[in-house]
Amino acid sequence: MRPEHPEQIVQATLDKYARYINAGLAKLYRFADVMTTEWEASGAVIRDIYGKEYLDCSGGPAVFNVGHRHPRVIAAVQEQLDRMPMSVRAMPRQGEADLAELLAQVTPGDLQYTFFANSGAEANEGALKLARLATGRTEFVAAEGAFHGKTMGALSASGRDTYKTPFQPLVPGFHHVPFGDIDAMDRAVTTHTAAVILEPIQGENGVIIPPDTYLPAVREICTRRGALLILDEVQTGLARTGRMFACEHWGVVPDILTMAKGRDRDDSSHSRRAPGRTRRRTRGIPAGPPDRGGPTALRDYPAGPRQGVVAGHGVYGSRPRAAHNSRSVAARCHRVLQPQ
Ligand SMILES: Cc1ncc(COP(=O)(O)O)c(C=O)c1O
């Protein structure tokens, strides 16, 4: 039900934005004549407080892959709210275990363990820390133009000065190389490198698809130098590129895979890999705030372990079958995750 005096609510909301949230943002809304507030949504349609309909082309951004208020998601969340909205985290949780099992089934290769976090940035933070722990090394190689989130570690891995410059100095030990350049990667990865972190297809930087040989070569370089490969599938994961995970287009299995946001259904073709094309630029995908949605959309899973709905999560796996030279790294990784 919409309120009787929507204009008063709009004015009051913008005033409170100006006073308590962000004066610049309030100014921008007024300047752009966004003199309304969001009110309700269903499927791909959002309605504002006046009842005007908008087609939601950004989905969150990139979060509501099964649309707004999907009945199965609502039913799962409702069921959990009625039963136990917040976990006390003192006992094992069935929903968390079931979801981790499901993620182990859908992730490539022998990725197995899941660490649940609250956002894509936090999943990447966890991945970087795990790589340090597992390898005993402190350096990372990442790509120019990359986006991995806005917390300090994830921002240090990101390759965009716009986001980084105001917050220098960031976490030391990150080296950036041009995305898609195998020789540069080969020169940058050393025996001090804990991990290489990459988006399989760069999202925020403009949907940039690397040459077909790139990811397999990076996998091989990491294995040869005993470094871990972290693939950030926050933007590309969960069927967004036509495979469950983008790395599957190239048959590459990372040591650590991070994901967040929701499962995609309909817009997977817009960034589907185009054979024979090495780079494709379309539009930048803006980085959103910590998302809400996520893996409950996978099935009718009960609400997640933290706040009703799992927001983001990283999947961490040791890869004993594909260990090659990184067997000891994989073994250590395994030990970290499976303490005796
Ligand atoms: C590739 C990638 N990694 C990480 C993130 C950060 O995710 P979050 O906004 O949930 O922290 C984003 C956000 O857009 C992203 O596109």
PDBQT file of the ligand as one rigid body, heavy atoms in Angstrom, charges set to zero:
ROOT
HETATM    1  C1  LIG A 401      34.642  -8.516  -9.749  1.00  0.00    +0.000 C 
HETATM    2  C2  LIG A 401      34.146  -7.914  -8.467  1.00  0.00    +0.000 A 
HETATM    3  N1  LIG A 401      34.754  -8.262  -7.324  1.00  0.00    +0.000 NA
HETATM    4  C3  LIG A 401      34.341  -7.760  -6.141  1.00  0.00    +0.000 A 
HETATM    5  C4  LIG A 401      33.300  -6.871  -6.062  1.00  0.00    +0.000 A 
HETATM    6  C5  LIG A 401      32.904  -6.316  -4.740  1.00  0.00    +0.000 C 
HETATM    7  O1  LIG A 401      31.698  -6.879  -4.337  1.00  0.00    +0.000 OA
HETATM    8  P1  LIG A 401      30.849  -6.159  -3.200  1.00  0.00    +0.000 P 
HETATM    9  O2  LIG A 401      30.302  -4.881  -3.789  1.00  0.00    +0.000 OA
HETATM   10  O3  LIG A 401      29.774  -7.155  -2.862  1.00  0.00    +0.000 OA
HETATM   11  O4  LIG A 401      31.776  -5.897  -2.058  1.00  0.00    +0.000 OA
HETATM   12  C6  LIG A 401      32.622  -6.476  -7.236  1.00  0.00    +0.000 A 
HETATM   13  C7  LIG A 401      31.485  -5.543  -7.183  1.00  0.00    +0.000 C 
HETATM   14  O5  LIG A 401      30.914  -5.140  -8.155  1.00  0.00    +0.000 OA
HETATM   15  C8  LIG A 401      33.068  -7.006  -8.462  1.00  0.00    +0.000 A 
HETATM   16  O6  LIG A 401      32.484  -6.676  -9.618  1.00  0.00    +0.000 OA
ENDROOT
TORSDOF 0
